[in-house]
Amino acid sequence: METQNTSTNTRKEVIDISDEQDRNYWAARLGVSSEKLKSTIRAIHSMEFSKLNDFLRMEKIKSASTYQRFANS
């Protein structure tokens, strides 16, 4: 039986924003502007794709629920 260690098989994607073309690629992949990408990296002090994606997803959820509360008032 072959066992796999998930920690060695998991590859972290680190975002490089120093090049404009790379920054635009990552911004498009995350569905945000390049300025939003840079500000998010500054806010969470991480350049790891999964952390940025999680943060942005939660931000969208919070923003949507705030809008719903406002609309229902």
N, C-alpha and C positions, 0 to 999 in steps of 0.2 A: 504494500500500500504506500502510495506516494503522498507525502504531506507537503503542504506549501506554507511558507511563512509569509503572511500578508504584509508584514512591515518591510520585508526586502523586495516584495513584488510591487508595492505601491510606489508610484513615481510622482513626486511633487512637481507641479508645473510652477515655475517661478517667472513672473512677468518682468520683462525688461522694457522700461519706458524711455530709455535714453535715446533710442532711435524712433523717429516719427512714424515710420512705416510699421514698426513693431507695436508702438503705442496705439496706432489706429487699428491694427489687427486685434489686439487684446480688448480694446474698447468696444469694437464691433462684436466680438465674441461674448462680451459681458452685457451687451445691449445698452451701453452708456456712451457719453461723449468722452473724448480724450481728457478734457478738463475734469470731468467727474471722476474718471479713473485716477488721475493724479491726486485729487483731493481725498478720495477714498483711501488711497495708499498712505497718505499723510495721516489720516484720521485713525486708521487701525494699525499703523506701523508694521505693515506686512506687505510683501510682494508675492505672496503665494496665491495662486489662482483660486483654490478651493475656499480660502478664508475670505478673499474679496467677493467671490460669488455668494457665499453665505451671508456676508454683511449686506450686500446690495439686495439680495432677496428679502432679508428681514426688513430692510429700509422700505422696500416697496410694499410689503405687507402692512407695516405700521402706517405708512402714508395712506394706503387704501382704507384702513380702518378709521383713521382720523377723518378722512373725507366722508365716510359713511356716517360717522357720528355728527358731523357738521350738517350733512344733508338731511338727516333725520330730525334735526332740532327745529 
